[in-house]
Amino acid sequence: MAKSQNPSIKDEDTYESLREDGASKEKAARIANAQANDSMKPSKKGGGNPPYEEWTRDDLYERAQEIGIDGRSDMTKDELIEALRTH
C-alpha cells in the first residue's frame, strides 16, 4: 500500500486510481475504504435487478417514466436503455 497522505483512507492506491478516473473525493474514499474492509463486498456491482438488456421494453418505459425521461414513448428498447444509462 502506498504511504497514505490521509490516514482516513485505508487503500490509497484504489483511492488515487478512482480520483484519476474522475470520482469525487468522497466517493473514492468510500470505495477505497470498503475494499480495504474484508466484511464488505464492494466489487459486487449493482443490486438485485437484472441488466437492462434483460428487461422488457414496457418495463424500461415505466422506469424511464418514473425518472422523467422526455421522448420515451417514441424510443426503441435500445434507445430506452441508452437514455436510462445516461440519465
Contacts in CASP RR format, 6 or more apart in sequence:
PFRMAT RR
TARGET T0000
AUTHOR 0000-0000-0000
METHOD contacts of the structure
MODEL  1
MAKSQNPSIKDEDTYESLREDGASKEKAARIANAQANDSMKPSKKGGGNP
PYEEWTRDDLYERAQEIGIDGRSDMTKDELIEALRTH
1 11 0 8 1.000
1 12 0 8 1.000
1 13 0 8 1.000
2 12 0 8 1.000
2 13 0 8 1.000
2 16 0 8 1.000
3 12 0 8 1.000
4 12 0 8 1.000
5 12 0 8 1.000
6 12 0 8 1.000
6 29 0 8 1.000
8 29 0 8 1.000
8 33 0 8 1.000
9 15 0 8 1.000
9 29 0 8 1.000
9 32 0 8 1.000
9 33 0 8 1.000
10 32 0 8 1.000
10 33 0 8 1.000
10 35 0 8 1.000
10 36 0 8 1.000
10 37 0 8 1.000
11 32 0 8 1.000
11 33 0 8 1.000
11 35 0 8 1.000
11 36 0 8 1.000
12 32 0 8 1.000
14 28 0 8 1.000
14 31 0 8 1.000
14 32 0 8 1.000
14 35 0 8 1.000
14 36 0 8 1.000
15 28 0 8 1.000
15 29 0 8 1.000
15 31 0 8 1.000
15 32 0 8 1.000
18 27 0 8 1.000
18 28 0 8 1.000
18 31 0 8 1.000
18 32 0 8 1.000
19 25 0 8 1.000
19 28 0 8 1.000
23 31 0 8 1.000
31 42 0 8 1.000
34 40 0 8 1.000
34 42 0 8 1.000
35 42 0 8 1.000
35 43 0 8 1.000
52 60 0 8 1.000
52 80 0 8 1.000
52 81 0 8 1.000
52 84 0 8 1.000
52 85 0 8 1.000
53 81 0 8 1.000
55 63 0 8 1.000
57 76 0 8 1.000
57 77 0 8 1.000
57 80 0 8 1.000
60 77 0 8 1.000
60 80 0 8 1.000
60 81 0 8 1.000
60 84 0 8 1.000
61 72 0 8 1.000
61 73 0 8 1.000
61 75 0 8 1.000
61 80 0 8 1.000
63 84 0 8 1.000
64 72 0 8 1.000
64 75 0 8 1.000
64 80 0 8 1.000
64 83 0 8 1.000
64 84 0 8 1.000
65 72 0 8 1.000
67 84 0 8 1.000
67 87 0 8 1.000
69 80 0 8 1.000
69 83 0 8 1.000
69 84 0 8 1.000
69 87 0 8 1.000
72 80 0 8 1.000
72 83 0 8 1.000
75 83 0 8 1.000
END
